[in-house]
Amino acid sequence: MKIVIVGAGGRLGAALMREYQDKFDVSGFNHAQLDLSNLDDLREKLNATNFDVLINAAAFTNVDLCETQRDRAFLINAEAPGVLASICGEKNAKLIHFSTDYVFDGEKPEPYTEEDEANPISVYGESKLAGEKNVLAAVGEADGFPGTATPSHTDNPVPRHLIVRVSWVFGPDRPSFIHTIIKRARKERQVDAIADKFSTPTYTRDIAEMLPRFFTGVAVAETDGHGSRTTAGRGSGIPTGITDPGYSVSDYGGILHFANAGECTWQEYAQWALDCCHEAGLPLKAKTVGALKLEEMKDWVARRPVYSVLSTARYTHLTGTPPRAWREAVADYITRFYSKK
Ligand SMILES: NC(=O)c1ccc[n+]([C@@H]2O[C@H](COP(=O)([O-])OP(=O)(O)OC[C@H]3O[C@@H](n4cnc5c(N)ncnc54)[C@H](OP(=O)(O)O)[C@@H]3O)[C@@H](O)[C@H]2O)c1
């Protein structure tokens, strides 16, 4: 099975490249090698490349810049994913496309499920939602159920594309919120973070570990024991199309939420990161994180959802394994990448 990663130079794409290099036949295109805003070039390069699974980790991710560059945001985040989905359809390959918690408006007081209606409040969120719809439309299910599976036992099943929504992604391949907080805490006695915005930090390493279960055509042994068959059933909130023991989780298509478990504010996230650094003996000037209000972020151009926690109940039900807690993931990351610096 051959995997190609688009956006291989980004925070998530680079992590997937590294984590998969010894496990799968994987190659990637970074931004310089493949520009999603050049659709002709995209078609030409990908049509000439063989793969069974195409992972799109590329996106125009600058939320504020998207507000003033709407056309560019829609070209990269919406139109290009539709083209990727069509190319995959022609090749009988599965597209795994990453999306975001920012497709939600943040008005819900509890974790968003895959069935909740998306209602973006920024151009970034709008463009990413349009990308999801274009991917689903390419396999003729834009208005269909957000998640189901084709039977793995039929002859030549058409792979279903998978849209993976993630939140607050962190990892070693590009600076993220944790990096900024630790850098500040090394220099300054006082660091602050927003205390009235909620979601869940998600470690790229954990996304890389969770994803292979959904690589169509990968045998259980190849996925390091995670290519399990679902036991989901009626009344479980899981589409009934995947209740048959003949269906494999790897055939699952549609929308799926991936995040570490739990939820927090940015202040709690930052405080935990500093606590882990102190525990690891890192010399920091700041010990506690002060509270900021979302309304104080005067430089932000785009609106952000106040509450965008993604429910991972479906992922847990499908795989039988819950994602690990965000605190554990942050502690692991700091131990691996900061404790010896
Ligand atoms: N980061 C988060 O907190 C977060 C939260 C929710 C969802 N997501 C989603 O997760 C996915 C991965 O995000 P990430 O955190 O890895 O973001 P990232 O570090 O910004 O990576 C995005 C990658 O896409 C590339 N890219 C941008 N425009 C491109 C174009 N026209 N053609 C080809 N490549 C292009 C970027 O290259 P350059 O840097 O060279 O432009 C970069 O390598 C995205 O779908 C994003 O929407 C991220």
The ligand as an SDF file (V2000), in Angstrom:
LIG
                    3D

 48 52  0  0  0  0  0  0  0  0999 V2000
   -2.8870   23.9910   13.5810 N   0  0  0  0  0  0  0  0  0  0  0  0
   -4.0610   23.8380   14.1830 C   0  0  0  0  0  0  0  0  0  0  0  0
   -4.2220   24.1770   15.3530 O   0  0  0  0  0  0  0  0  0  0  0  0
   -5.2110   23.2280   13.4270 C   0  0  0  0  0  0  0  0  0  0  0  0
   -6.4590   23.2000   14.0630 C   0  0  0  0  0  0  0  0  0  0  0  0
   -7.5260   22.6230   13.3850 C   0  0  0  0  0  0  0  0  0  0  0  0
   -7.3560   22.1100   12.1230 C   0  0  0  0  0  0  0  0  0  0  0  0
   -6.1510   22.1660   11.5090 N   0  0  0  0  0  0  0  0  0  0  0  0
   -6.0350   21.6040   10.1570 C   0  0  0  0  0  0  0  0  0  0  0  0
   -5.0230   20.6270   10.1820 O   0  0  0  0  0  0  0  0  0  0  0  0
   -4.3700   20.5740    8.9050 C   0  0  0  0  0  0  0  0  0  0  0  0
   -2.8630   20.7040    9.1030 C   0  0  0  0  0  0  0  0  0  0  0  0
   -2.5820   21.9720    9.6790 O   0  0  0  0  0  0  0  0  0  0  0  0
   -1.1590   22.3190   10.2990 P   0  0  0  0  0  0  0  0  0  0  0  0
   -1.3640   22.6270   11.7200 O   0  0  0  0  0  0  0  0  0  0  0  0
   -0.1460   21.2830    9.9160 O   0  0  0  0  0  0  0  0  0  0  0  0
   -0.8670   23.6780    9.5290 O   0  0  0  0  0  0  0  0  0  0  0  0
    0.4730   24.2460    8.8840 P   0  0  0  0  0  0  0  0  0  0  0  0
    1.6420   23.9490    9.7440 O   0  0  0  0  0  0  0  0  0  0  0  0
    0.1560   25.6670    8.5280 O   0  0  0  0  0  0  0  0  0  0  0  0
    0.6260   23.3740    7.5630 O   0  0  0  0  0  0  0  0  0  0  0  0
   -0.0790   23.6410    6.4060 C   0  0  0  0  0  0  0  0  0  0  0  0
    0.8110   23.3100    5.2500 C   0  0  0  0  0  0  0  0  0  0  0  0
    0.1130   23.6260    4.0460 O   0  0  0  0  0  0  0  0  0  0  0  0
    1.0340   24.2770    3.1850 C   0  0  0  0  0  0  0  0  0  0  0  0
    0.3420   25.0970    2.1980 N   0  0  0  0  0  0  0  0  0  0  0  0
   -0.2400   26.3020    2.3600 C   0  0  0  0  0  0  0  0  0  0  0  0
   -0.7110   26.7270    1.1810 N   0  0  0  0  0  0  0  0  0  0  0  0
   -0.4290   25.7700    0.2660 C   0  0  0  0  0  0  0  0  0  0  0  0
   -0.6340   25.6300   -1.1230 C   0  0  0  0  0  0  0  0  0  0  0  0
   -1.2200   26.5850   -1.8440 N   0  0  0  0  0  0  0  0  0  0  0  0
   -0.1940   24.5180   -1.7240 N   0  0  0  0  0  0  0  0  0  0  0  0
    0.4250   23.5340   -1.0380 C   0  0  0  0  0  0  0  0  0  0  0  0
    0.6730   23.6050    0.2750 N   0  0  0  0  0  0  0  0  0  0  0  0
    0.2410   24.7190    0.9140 C   0  0  0  0  0  0  0  0  0  0  0  0
    1.8920   25.1180    4.1080 C   0  0  0  0  0  0  0  0  0  0  0  0
    3.0780   25.4840    3.4610 O   0  0  0  0  0  0  0  0  0  0  0  0
    3.7340   26.9370    3.7200 P   0  0  0  0  0  0  0  0  0  0  0  0
    3.8690   27.0770    5.1920 O   0  0  0  0  0  0  0  0  0  0  0  0
    4.9920   26.8880    2.9660 O   0  0  0  0  0  0  0  0  0  0  0  0
    2.7480   27.9080    3.1620 O   0  0  0  0  0  0  0  0  0  0  0  0
    2.1130   24.1280    5.2390 C   0  0  0  0  0  0  0  0  0  0  0  0
    3.1930   23.2760    4.9720 O   0  0  0  0  0  0  0  0  0  0  0  0
   -5.0080   21.6750    8.0750 C   0  0  0  0  0  0  0  0  0  0  0  0
   -6.0350   21.1240    7.2970 O   0  0  0  0  0  0  0  0  0  0  0  0
   -5.6220   22.6010    9.1030 C   0  0  0  0  0  0  0  0  0  0  0  0
   -6.7310   23.3070    8.5740 O   0  0  0  0  0  0  0  0  0  0  0  0
   -5.0690   22.7180   12.1340 C   0  0  0  0  0  0  0  0  0  0  0  0
  1  2  1  0
  2  3  2  0
  2  4  1  0
  4  5  1  0
  4 48  2  0
  5  6  2  0
  6  7  1  0
  7  8  2  0
  8  9  1  0
  8 48  1  0
  9 10  1  0
  9 46  1  0
 10 11  1  0
 11 12  1  0
 11 44  1  0
 12 13  1  0
 13 14  1  0
 14 15  2  0
 14 16  1  0
 14 17  1  0
 17 18  1  0
 18 19  2  0
 18 20  1  0
 18 21  1  0
 21 22  1  0
 22 23  1  0
 23 24  1  0
 23 42  1  0
 24 25  1  0
 25 26  1  0
 25 36  1  0
 26 27  1  0
 26 35  1  0
 27 28  2  0
 28 29  1  0
 29 30  1  0
 29 35  2  0
 30 31  1  0
 30 32  2  0
 32 33  1  0
 33 34  2  0
 34 35  1  0
 36 37  1  0
 36 42  1  0
 37 38  1  0
 38 39  2  0
 38 40  1  0
 38 41  1  0
 42 43  1  0
 44 45  1  0
 44 46  1  0
 46 47  1  0
M  CHG  2   8   1  16  -1
M  END
$$$$
